[in-house]
Amino acid sequence: TWIAGKWITPWEQSWAPSGTHFHQFVVPPIFASRRDCTYGDLAAMRLPEDVEGLGSCEYKLERGVVHACHAGGAVHQLEGWTHHEIGPIDVDRIDLVWEAALKHGFRPVFQP
């Protein structure tokens, strides 16, 4: 498995061994250039049921679903957090942010 947190070119993907699964959390998604590898869907969250006035969809997602990074930004604002969210993921805050997202009504999108 390769974890892609930034857009990577087909040339960069060529470094991975055959059979690699690219797990990605980057928007837009990386171009699936390898037939001998698999590519995961982007992480996404379903918006809370009480959200109103949503007039468009995100990229290729269904209405009412946003990329996980955008859900994180909304949770950040709802919680009133003042630290910035630019740069590497703070692994010590993953559970805190996950619980806050669920508290505000966000739900993960499971794709078989």
N, C-alpha and C positions, 0 to 999 in steps of 0.2 A: 504494500500500500504506500502510495505517495500522498501526502497532504499538501494541497495547493492552496495557499493563502494569498497568492497574487497570480495575476494572469501569466501563464507560461506558454512559450511558443512551441510549435511542433518540434523544432530542433532541440529545445530543452527537454521535451517529453521523450525524445529518442534516447536519452541517457537511462531511462528506466528499463529494467529487464522485461522480457516478454511475460505476459500474464499479470502485470501490475494493475492494480485498481487505483484510479485517481479519485481521491476523496477531496472535494473542492468546496471552499467557502469564499468564493470570489465572484464579483459581479462586474462585467458579464462572465458567464462560464467559459472555461477554456475550450478551445476547439478540439473536438475528438478526432485526433489525427491518426491514432493507432488502432488497427483492426485486431491486433493481438492483445489489447488491453481493454479494461472496462472503465467507465466514467460514472461517478455518482451524481445524483441530482443535487441541486443547491439546497442547503438547509432553509426551511421556511417555517413560519408560524401563522396560524389562523388568528385573525384579529378577534378581540372580544365581541360578543354578540351585540352589545349595545352601541357599537360604532355606527354612526350615521353619516350620510353624505359622501360616501366613498364613490368618486366619479370615474375612476379608472383602475386598471389592473397594472401590476408590476411585471414588466418584461414578459415572461411566458407563464406567469402564475395565474391561477383562477382568481376571480373577484373575492375579496375578503382575505386574501393570503398575501403576506409580505415576506421579503427575504429576512432571514434571521438577524442580519446586521441592522436592518431598519427597525425591526421589532425591538432590538436592544436599545436603539436610540430613543424610541418612544418610552420604553421602560425607564431609561435614564432620566428623562424629563419628568415622567410621572412620579418617580421617587424623589425628585429634587436633588439628585446627586450633582455635585459641583466639580468632580474630577473629570478630566477629559478622557475620551475613549479612542484616541489616535495611537496607533502603534501596535506592538505585540499584545496578545491576549493576556490578561492578568489571571492566571490559572487559579489563584487564591480567591477570586471573586466569581468563578463560574457558578457555584451552587447558590450564592447570594442572588445573582442576576436571574438564574433559572427560577428560583422560588418567587422572586418579585414579579417575573413575567406571568407565572401561573396565578399569583395573587390578583393581578390586574385583568385576568381573563384571557390572556394569550394561550393558545394551545398548539402543540407541535403538529405538523402535518406529516403523517406517516405514509410513505409510498412503498408499496410492495416491490 
